[in-house]
Amino acid sequence: MERGRLEGAGASYVHLRGVLAIPGGLLFILAALGNWQVGPFRHDWVFIACVLAIGAAYALIARAYRERYGRMTPSTEQQLRAAAAVALGFAVVLGGSLLLRSRAGFSLDLPVNAIAVTFAIVMLATYAIGGVLRPHHVAVYGTLLAAGALPVWHGEDPANVGLVMCGACVVACGVLDHLAFARTFPPPLDA
């Protein structure tokens, strides 16, 4: 197998282990419920217990991927791309949220959901920079971007709704990423 295909497989391995994303999506939703203080989430200990349970689920999922598919380390170039994506993501979320929805100082104060818009841009950019942008990423995060950019988000701060929308998109993409992963890396014959 040629080097380029191996590196592409490595990038797919790192980015498309979708079940690992599901606990992250649940954390978004949990954060919104905690902010809203809905039902049992009014109590800090319930929130902390849920975070610990989600963390344990992530560890079990990571172990299952390692046991079934092994480990793969991205190339130096891929690691640099990932670092660039993180830096870009931080700048877009911080700057975009401040610019789009800030109530103090200079801002455009547009009736958009800044969390949904900036998160969608960051996720699309991350997959593109990583070289693993797939049609389902464009569909899911493009829909999030469009929903967040609709001029209906005036009035009360829509941050928690944005968190729920982002969490749902992360879970949906996680499922679709895993399906793409399973097609790219079929289970070994002896499994």
N, C-alpha and C positions, 0 to 999 in steps of 0.2 A: 504494500500500500504506500502511496506517495506521501511525502511529508505534509503537504497542504491538506490532504484528506484526513490525515491523522489529527492535525491541529484543529480542523473543523469539527471532527468527532469529539475532541476534547472540549471545545467550546459548547457543543450541544450537550455533552454530559454535564457540564457545570450549570448551564442555564436552564436546561429542560427537566431537571429533577423536580417536577411540578408538585408532587405531594408535599414536598418541603415548604412550599409557599402557602399551603392551606393554613397552618398555624399562624403565619404572619397576617393573613387576611382576617382570621378570627381575632387577632390582637387589635386590629383597626376597629372592628365592631365592638369588642370589649371596651376599648377606650371611649367610644361614643356612649355606650351604656353607662360607664362609670361617670362620664361628664354629665349625663342626664340624670344620674342617680335614680335609675329605674329599678323598682322592686328590690331584690336583695343586693343590688349593686350600690345601694346607699351606704353599705358597710364596707369599709376599707379591707377588712379581712376576706370578704367574699371576692373582691377584685384581685387581691394578692393570691388567693387560692386558685382562682381561674388562670392567672398568669403562670403560676407554677405548673398547673396541669397542662397548659398549652406548651410550656417549655419541655415538659416530660414527653409529650406527644411528639414534638419536634425531634428530640433525641432518639426516640424509638424509630421514627421514620428514617432518620439519617442512618441509623444502624442497619435497618432493613435494606436500604439502598446499598450500603457498603457490603453487606453479606451477599446480596444477590448479584450485584454488578461490579464490586470491587471499588478501587479508588483511582482517580485520575487527577493529575495536577495540571492546571492550565499552563500554557507556555508563558514566557516572560512578556511577550507582546500582548497576550490576552490579559495578563495581570495588570499591565500598564493601561490597557483599554478600560478595564474594570475600575481602576483608580481614577481615570479621567471621567468615567460615567458617574462615579460617586461625587467627585468635585462639581461636575456640571449639575447633578441632581440637587446637591446642597444649595448651590447658587440659584437655581431655578425656583426651588420651593421657597427658600427664604425671600429672595428678591421678588418673585412673582406674587407671593402671598402678601407681602408688605405693599407692593404697588397696586395690586388689584382690589384689596379689601380693607386696607388700613383705615381706621377711624381718626387717627391723629397724624398730623404732619402732612407731607406731600403724598398724595395717592390719587389714583384715577377714580377710586371708589365706584367701580363698575358693579352692576347687579349680577355678578357671576359668583360661582362657588370656587373660590381661589384654591382650596385644597384639591378639589376634583380636577380642575384645569391643570394645575402645576404637577400633580401626581401623574396624570395621564401623559403629559409631555415627558416627564422624567422616565417613565417606564418605556415609552416608545423609543426614546433616545438610548436608554440602557440596552435594550434588545438590539437596536441598530448598531450601536458602537461595538457590542459583543459579537456582531456578525450572525446573530441567530433570530432576527426579526422574521416572524411567520405571519401568515394571513390572519390567524386567530388573534394574535397580539394586536394587529391593526384594528380588527373588528371590535374586540373587547375594550381596549383603551381608547380607540377612536370614538366609541359610543360614550365612554366616560367623559372624554374631552367635550364632545358635543353637548351632553347633558349638563355639564358644569358650566359651559359657556352660554347656555340659554339665559336670556335676560329676565329671569324670574326669581332671582336670589336676592331681592331687596328686603329690607326690614330686618328681622331678627337674624343674628349671626348663623349662617348655614354650615358652620364648621363640622358639627356632629353628623349632619346628614351627609356631608362630603366624606367623612370618615367611614360611614356605613357603605356608601357607594364604592369607595376605594377598596374596602374589605371584600365586598361582594365580587368586585372585578378581579382581585388577587386570587380569591378562591376559584372563580371560573377559569381564569388563565392557568391556575395550578393544575386543574383537572385536564384542561386541553394540552398543557405542556407535558403532563405525564403520558397522555395518549401518544403524543409525538415522540416522546422519549422511548416508549415501549416499541414503537415502529422502528426507530433508529437503532435501538439496542435490544434486539430480541433476547429472551432468556436463554441461557446456555442449554445445550441439548441434554446435559445430564441433570438438569434441575427438575 
